[in-house]
Amino acid sequence: MTELPRPVFDDRTFRDALGHYASGITVISGLTAAGTPTGFTCQSFYSVSITPPLVSFSVGVGSTSYPLLRDIGRFAVNVLAGDQHELASQFARSGADKWEGVEWSRSTNGSPIIAGSLMWLDCDLHAEHPAGDHFMVVGRVVQMSPREWHTGEPLLYFRGRFHHLSPTWEPA
């Protein structure tokens, strides 16, 4: 096998290239040891396994919110609906009260569930793996939103902007 030459590019070029992959937007949430809600916007969420039910997300090693979730060992994944772009922006900021004006309730596991989310998964922290400038976090799903919640369209992120799905495309 012929080895390909190592590409030369800067961080911005790599980030821009990855921006061509559309992804759903989530808010990863939890309660601190003091009972205060914490969370952050995350677009690197994906399913890992059906049996056992495992999901994963990546978070930057410099995150101030994630260590609080790691300490309690559980978190919720709130999949945002198409009309929740302002909420996604609010949870992407650092230093502000991200929960100001946000309606939420607690799951039976104690995790904050954001009102209006398209769906949610409540997870116990299963594993964490260092990966460059991020951690890959694996959660075991212990509870999820009722099936009747699973309606509507997701919020998407593509080429640096939020998007909604257009009507279903039917091939000719």
Secondary structure, 3 states (H helix, E strand, C coil): CCCCCCCCCCHHHHHHHHCCCCEECEEEEEECCCCCEEEEEECCCEEEECCCCEEEEEEECCCCCHHHHHHHCEEEEEECECCCHHHHHHHHCCCCCCCCCCCEEECCCCCEEECCCCEEEEEEEEEEEEECCEEEEEEEEEEECCHHHCCCCECEEECCEEECCCCCCCCC
